[in-house]
Amino acid sequence: MHGTYLKVSKPEKKLPTVVIRDVLRVKTDENVVKSLSTQNRHVTECLHWDKERVKVCYRRRARNDLECRPVLEVTPELYKRLIKAGYVYVGLQRRPVWDQSPLVQCSRCLGFGHGKQYCKDVSDKCAHCGGTT
């Protein structure tokens, strides 16, 4: 009897992600989410915040060691509002909000789904013409 331990489910749609540029590193993930709901009335008006799903997925490094770039997973409605507004207030900072694409492209073989450190190709490809260098 094969397949007795298999479970079938519909795939869930991934929520869109945004990145908030150059937030002070001392801000915790909870502080960032709380600041979105309390300090950004231009984005959150007419939204039922208790139903909105906002989660800090991870933090990217910034050029300045005192800052970071939190990447947030948000609902589609909140995503549209954040991108349209273009900025949010986090603490005493007014920071730009950008779309964070989930695609990863290798800079060596120009393929998708992995980075250069995990690439199995030995020679680099030209990003302009696609030929080997």
C-alpha positions as CSV (number, residue, x, y, z in Angstrom):
1,M,0.0,0.0,0.0
2,H,2.0,2.9,-1.3
3,G,1.1,6.5,-0.4
4,T,-0.6,5.8,2.9
5,Y,1.5,8.5,4.6
6,L,1.1,11.1,1.9
7,K,-0.9,14.3,2.5
8,V,-2.2,16.3,-0.3
9,S,-2.9,20.0,0.0
10,K,-3.4,23.0,-2.2
11,P,-0.3,25.2,-2.5
12,E,-0.6,28.5,-0.6
13,K,0.0,31.7,-2.4
14,K,3.0,33.5,-1.2
15,L,2.4,37.0,0.3
16,P,4.2,39.9,-1.3
17,T,7.3,41.3,0.4
18,V,8.6,44.8,0.9
19,V,11.8,46.2,2.3
20,I,12.1,49.2,4.5
21,R,15.4,50.9,3.8
22,D,18.0,51.8,6.4
23,V,16.1,51.3,9.7
24,L,18.2,51.7,12.9
25,R,19.4,48.2,14.0
26,V,18.3,48.9,17.6
27,K,14.6,48.6,16.5
28,T,13.3,45.1,17.1
29,D,11.0,43.3,14.7
30,E,8.0,44.0,17.0
31,N,8.9,47.7,17.1
32,V,8.9,47.9,13.3
33,V,5.5,46.2,13.0
34,K,4.1,48.3,15.8
35,S,5.4,51.5,14.2
36,L,3.7,50.5,10.9
37,S,0.3,50.3,12.6
38,T,0.6,53.4,15.0
39,Q,2.7,55.9,13.1
40,N,1.5,55.5,9.5
41,R,-2.1,56.7,9.3
42,H,-1.6,57.6,5.6
43,V,-1.1,53.9,4.9
44,T,-3.3,52.1,7.5
45,E,-6.5,54.2,7.4
46,C,-9.6,52.1,6.8
47,L,-7.7,48.9,7.4
48,H,-8.6,46.4,10.1
49,W,-5.1,46.1,11.6
50,D,-6.0,43.0,13.6
51,K,-6.8,41.2,10.3
52,E,-3.7,42.4,8.5
53,R,-0.8,40.0,8.4
54,V,2.6,41.7,8.8
55,K,5.7,39.7,9.6
56,V,9.4,40.5,9.5
57,C,10.9,37.7,7.5
58,Y,14.5,38.6,7.8
59,R,16.9,41.6,7.9
60,R,19.3,42.5,5.2
61,R,22.6,44.2,5.8
62,A,22.9,48.0,5.1
63,R,26.1,49.9,4.2
64,N,26.0,51.5,7.6
65,D,26.7,49.0,10.5
66,L,24.1,50.8,12.7
67,E,21.3,50.3,10.2
68,C,19.6,47.3,8.6
69,R,16.9,46.7,6.0
70,P,14.0,44.6,7.4
71,V,12.1,42.6,4.8
72,L,8.4,42.3,5.6
73,E,5.8,39.9,4.4
74,V,2.4,41.7,4.1
75,T,-1.1,41.2,2.8
76,P,-1.7,42.3,-0.8
77,E,-3.9,45.3,0.2
78,L,-1.2,46.6,2.6
79,Y,1.5,45.9,0.0
80,K,-0.4,48.2,-2.6
81,R,-0.7,50.9,0.0
82,L,2.9,50.8,1.1
83,I,4.3,50.8,-2.4
84,K,1.9,53.7,-3.4
85,A,2.9,55.7,-0.3
86,G,6.6,55.1,-0.9
87,Y,7.7,55.8,2.7
88,V,6.8,54.9,6.3
89,Y,7.7,56.3,9.7
90,V,9.6,54.0,12.0
91,G,10.4,55.7,15.3
92,L,11.8,59.1,14.5
93,Q,12.8,58.1,11.0
94,R,11.0,58.5,7.7
95,R,12.2,55.6,5.6
96,P,11.6,54.6,1.9
97,V,9.7,51.4,1.2
98,W,10.6,49.3,-1.9
99,D,9.3,46.1,-3.5
100,Q,11.4,43.1,-2.5
101,S,11.3,40.6,-5.4
102,P,11.5,37.0,-4.3
103,L,13.5,36.0,-7.4
104,V,17.2,35.3,-6.9
105,Q,19.5,35.4,-9.9
106,C,23.0,34.1,-10.1
107,S,25.7,36.6,-11.2
108,R,27.9,33.8,-12.6
109,C,25.6,31.8,-14.9
110,L,22.7,34.3,-15.0
111,G,20.3,31.5,-14.0
112,F,17.5,31.9,-11.4
113,G,16.9,30.1,-8.1
114,H,20.4,30.2,-6.7
115,G,23.2,32.7,-5.9
116,K,26.8,32.8,-7.1
117,Q,28.1,30.9,-4.1
118,Y,25.9,27.9,-4.9
119,C,26.5,27.9,-8.7
120,K,27.9,24.8,-10.3
121,D,29.2,26.5,-13.5
122,V,32.9,27.2,-13.6
123,S,33.0,30.1,-16.1
124,D,31.2,33.4,-15.8
125,K,28.7,34.6,-18.4
126,C,28.5,38.1,-19.7
127,A,25.3,39.9,-18.4
128,H,25.3,42.0,-21.6
129,C,25.6,39.4,-24.4
130,G,25.3,36.1,-22.6
131,G,28.6,34.8,-23.9
132,T,31.3,33.3,-21.7
133,T,34.1,35.5,-20.5
